[in-house]
Amino acid sequence: MVGGLNYPVEHHLFPYISHVYYKDISKIVQAKAKEYNLPYHVNKSFAQAVWQHIKMLKMLGEYSSSVKRAAQLSKSHKVVAV
């Protein structure tokens, strides 16, 4: 339906493999993640995946803003070495 966008891990691990195989590959990737105690997040629907993406963009934007504010503050406070 979405050209494999619901399998981002598989897409980034195997960018040259056709998206029609991502569902099968995901079972192997998920098993390996479990074997090595790594997180493997699955969205049950396309809408849930889009919502998670929006939340991530918001979080990254807030982080970026706080980093910029910290950099501006550090520039405005000159430190003198003794």
Backbone bond lengths (Angstrom), bond angles and torsions (degrees), N, CA, C in turn:
res aa  C-N    CA-C-N  psi(-1)  N-CA   C-N-CA  omega(-1)  CA-C   N-CA-C  phi
1 M - - - 1.445 - - 1.524 111.14 -
2 V 1.335 117.43 -42.58 1.464 119.43 -175.44 1.524 112.42 -117.91
3 G 1.296 117.42 19.68 1.456 120.63 175.92 1.508 114.96 66.30
4 G 1.317 117.00 29.46 1.449 120.84 177.25 1.518 114.85 87.24
5 L 1.323 117.84 5.45 1.461 119.64 -179.97 1.524 112.52 -66.45
6 N 1.319 116.78 -16.45 1.454 120.03 176.73 1.538 111.41 -85.56
7 Y 1.332 117.21 5.33 1.465 122.71 175.38 1.529 109.09 -128.35
8 P 1.336 117.97 64.37 1.466 119.61 -175.13 1.526 113.85 -66.14
9 V 1.336 117.25 -35.31 1.467 119.60 179.92 1.526 109.61 -63.17
10 E 1.311 115.63 -47.83 1.455 120.31 -179.35 1.530 110.87 -63.47
11 H 1.322 115.70 -38.50 1.472 119.89 178.91 1.532 111.10 -61.53
12 H 1.343 116.08 -42.00 1.461 118.96 -178.06 1.526 112.71 -78.87
13 L 1.313 117.28 -28.85 1.462 119.53 175.91 1.526 111.85 -74.43
14 F 1.325 116.20 -36.91 1.463 121.88 -175.30 1.531 110.58 -131.01
15 P 1.330 118.34 68.08 1.468 120.53 -173.69 1.539 114.50 -65.85
16 Y 1.319 117.36 -20.01 1.468 119.18 -177.08 1.528 113.69 -98.26
17 I 1.326 116.22 2.71 1.466 120.12 176.94 1.526 108.07 -93.89
18 S 1.303 116.36 138.59 1.466 121.49 -179.44 1.527 111.11 -59.01
19 H 1.330 115.41 141.44 1.464 121.51 -179.05 1.525 112.89 -61.83
20 V 1.305 118.49 -18.08 1.466 119.77 -179.86 1.535 111.84 -66.84
21 Y 1.340 116.92 -16.72 1.463 120.86 179.61 1.533 113.10 -97.41
22 Y 1.330 118.44 -5.76 1.458 121.32 -175.05 1.527 113.04 -59.35
23 K 1.308 117.74 -37.72 1.473 120.06 -179.38 1.530 110.41 -61.15
24 D 1.333 116.83 -43.69 1.463 120.68 178.75 1.526 110.95 -68.70
25 I 1.325 116.26 -42.44 1.466 120.90 179.91 1.526 110.52 -63.88
26 S 1.337 116.65 -35.11 1.464 120.08 -176.59 1.526 111.82 -60.16
27 K 1.315 117.27 -31.96 1.465 120.51 178.94 1.529 110.60 -65.12
28 I 1.328 116.06 -40.09 1.467 121.32 178.95 1.526 109.99 -69.44
29 V 1.333 116.31 -45.40 1.465 120.94 -179.51 1.524 110.29 -62.30
30 Q 1.318 116.68 -42.92 1.462 120.61 179.65 1.528 110.97 -63.34
31 A 1.322 117.80 -40.25 1.469 121.59 178.58 1.529 110.72 -65.14
32 K 1.321 116.96 -41.32 1.473 120.82 178.96 1.527 110.81 -67.29
33 A 1.322 116.99 -39.66 1.469 120.66 177.65 1.533 109.65 -60.47
34 K 1.313 115.83 -43.32 1.476 120.19 179.34 1.532 110.20 -64.99
35 E 1.333 116.40 -42.03 1.463 121.45 179.90 1.531 111.66 -58.68
36 Y 1.331 116.47 -39.12 1.463 121.48 -178.48 1.530 112.57 -98.00
37 N 1.319 116.22 12.61 1.465 122.73 177.27 1.531 111.69 56.59
38 L 1.323 116.28 43.95 1.458 122.95 177.93 1.527 109.38 -106.26
39 P 1.322 117.56 147.16 1.473 118.97 178.34 1.523 111.14 -70.47
40 Y 1.304 116.06 143.46 1.465 122.43 175.18 1.519 106.06 -139.29
41 H 1.323 115.19 101.73 1.460 120.39 -175.41 1.522 110.55 -91.13
42 V 1.324 115.29 136.60 1.462 121.58 -179.56 1.529 108.67 -125.31
43 N 1.309 116.07 130.75 1.460 121.10 172.83 1.519 107.55 -96.88
44 K 1.302 115.48 129.92 1.459 119.84 -174.58 1.522 113.99 -76.21
45 S 1.337 117.01 -15.60 1.461 119.53 179.13 1.519 109.73 -145.70
46 F 1.313 115.81 163.79 1.459 121.47 177.84 1.521 109.88 -63.55
47 A 1.330 116.80 -41.19 1.464 120.84 179.97 1.530 110.53 -61.66
48 Q 1.318 117.25 -41.22 1.459 120.67 178.45 1.536 110.27 -64.85
49 A 1.312 117.23 -38.89 1.465 121.31 178.31 1.527 110.71 -63.96
50 V 1.324 117.08 -42.61 1.468 120.97 178.83 1.527 109.63 -64.36
51 W 1.331 117.51 -43.36 1.458 121.27 179.36 1.531 110.97 -61.74
52 Q 1.322 117.94 -43.38 1.465 121.65 177.69 1.529 110.81 -62.46
53 H 1.321 116.28 -37.97 1.471 121.15 178.87 1.529 110.23 -64.76
54 I 1.319 116.87 -43.83 1.468 121.39 178.63 1.533 110.34 -61.81
55 K 1.330 116.56 -43.94 1.467 120.31 178.66 1.529 111.09 -61.86
56 M 1.329 116.89 -39.35 1.464 120.88 179.04 1.532 110.67 -66.02
57 L 1.329 117.18 -43.11 1.465 120.35 178.28 1.527 110.66 -61.28
58 K 1.320 116.96 -41.33 1.472 121.40 178.10 1.524 110.09 -62.11
59 M 1.327 116.89 -46.24 1.455 120.81 -179.88 1.530 111.14 -62.41
60 L 1.331 117.29 -43.74 1.459 120.70 179.16 1.520 111.28 -64.56
61 G 1.332 117.43 -37.71 1.455 121.65 177.17 1.516 111.65 -63.97
62 E 1.331 116.96 -41.43 1.463 121.10 178.01 1.522 110.65 -65.92
63 Y 1.320 117.00 -40.75 1.464 121.76 178.17 1.524 110.10 -63.23
64 S 1.325 115.92 -46.27 1.458 120.73 -179.75 1.526 110.77 -60.41
65 S 1.326 116.94 -42.55 1.464 121.24 179.06 1.521 111.10 -63.13
66 S 1.333 117.03 -41.49 1.463 119.66 -178.98 1.530 110.75 -68.69
67 V 1.328 117.76 -34.88 1.463 120.78 177.54 1.529 109.75 -67.15
68 K 1.327 116.89 -41.85 1.469 120.10 178.10 1.521 111.11 -63.42
69 R 1.344 116.96 -42.07 1.476 120.42 178.53 1.523 110.57 -62.83
70 A 1.324 117.41 -41.73 1.465 120.99 179.85 1.534 110.27 -63.97
71 A 1.322 116.63 -40.37 1.467 120.43 178.79 1.525 110.53 -64.79
72 Q 1.329 116.81 -41.49 1.461 120.40 178.40 1.525 110.83 -64.07
73 L 1.320 117.14 -41.61 1.468 120.99 178.85 1.523 110.81 -64.21
74 S 1.313 116.97 -41.63 1.463 119.43 -178.52 1.526 110.86 -67.05
75 K 1.318 118.29 -31.48 1.462 120.94 177.37 1.513 111.02 -71.36
76 S 1.338 117.37 -33.94 1.460 121.02 -176.95 1.528 112.14 -79.41
77 H 1.325 117.93 -17.17 1.457 122.08 178.30 1.518 108.86 -108.98
78 K 1.296 115.56 98.53 1.475 118.90 -178.18 1.521 109.18 -78.36
79 V 1.313 115.18 135.88 1.451 121.79 179.73 1.519 108.19 -103.40
80 V 1.297 115.46 130.57 1.462 120.21 179.79 1.512 107.97 -107.63
81 A 1.313 115.21 124.67 1.459 120.13 177.88 1.511 110.34 -81.89
82 V 1.304 115.95 139.33 1.467 120.24 -178.95 1.497 109.57 -106.54
